C-alpha cells in the first residue's frame, strides 16, 4: 500500500499574495521532495516497479518543468507540484496545473519513468529497441502529425503522443506496460502496437536482475540552485506556451466543461461521453465521411482525458451532448486535415 501523503512543510511564503510570491527566487522556496505532497506518488511508482520485479528506482527532484534528461536515470518534476500554494499560483497564471491530481500525476510520472529506465540501461542502443521504435537519433520535432486511426502506437498521455518521436513511443509504451490493471495484452491484442508492448516486456525481464550501467544521481536544473525569480519564469512560460498552454484536446474539454463541480448533482463529463459514445461517433463519422474507427479513437481520448482531468458538465446533459458533438466534429476535422498539437512534455 502507498504511504499516506506527506504533509507540506510549513513555509513562510504560503500566505504571500501572488504578487509577493512572484518576487521570490526559486532557491528561496527551499523545496524538498521528501517533505512535499508528491512523495506518496513517488513511493507509489516505486511500488509499481517492484511489483513488476524491477529494482530500478529513478531519483526525483524539483525543477521548472517535467523532463528526464538524456543520460540521467531520473525525473524532474515541476516545482509547483510541491505545495498547494504553488499549484494555486500555477493555475492563476497558466489556467491549469499539469499533473495537478493523483491520476494525472501518475500518468506523467510513469511516462517519465520510461525515459529514465531507457537512460539507465541504454535500451535505445539495443537492436530490438531500434527495430520496433526506430532510431532515437531522429530529429525531435516541434510539431508532429498525429494519425488517430493508427494502431501502431499505444495511447497513454493523449494526443497520440507516442507518434511524436521514437523515445516518446517507448516511454508511452512502457507507461502502458507498467500501469496496474491496464490489461494491455487484451486491449492491444489485435493491434500492431502489441509487438512493442511485448518487446518492452521482454526488455524488462532481461534488465530486472541486472545492475543498471548508468547509475548517476545527477539533477539537471534543480530548484535549489536556481536564482531566477518566479516572475521571470512565468514571463518566459506564458510567451512559450501562448495559446498552447495545454494539449489541443484538454484545452477544448476544459473550455466546454469545468473542473469545479457546479452543483451536487452535476454529472461527470466522462460519464456523459461514455453514455452517448456510439451515437456521437456514428453521427460525426457520417457527417464528415471519415472512418468510424478514427472518430472512435478521438472519442475515446476525449473520455480518457475528461476523466483524468475530473471534469464536470456545466448545464444539462442535453447541452453536454450537443457541445460534445461539436467538439468531436472539430477534433476529427482538425486531425484529418493534419493539424497537430505542439510538444511540451
Buried (B, 14 or more C-beta within 10 A) or exposed (E): EBEEBBEBBEBEBEEBEBEEBBEBBBBBBEBBBEBBBBBBBBBBBBBBBEEBEBEBBBBBBBBBBBBBBEEBBBBBBBBBBBBBBBBBBBBEBBEBBBBBEBEBBBBBBBBBBBBBBBBBBBBBEEEEBBEBBBEBEEEEEEEBEBBBBBBBBBBBBBBBBBBBBBBBBBBBBBBBBBBEEBEBEEBBEEBEBBBBBBBBBEBBEEBEEEEBEBEEEEBBBBBBEBEEBBBBBBEEBEEEBEEEBBBBBBBBBBEBBBBEBEEEEBBBBBBBBBBBBEEBBEBBBEBBEBBEEBBBBBBBBBBBBBBBBBBBBBEEEEEBBEBBBEBBBBBBBBBBEEEBBBBBB
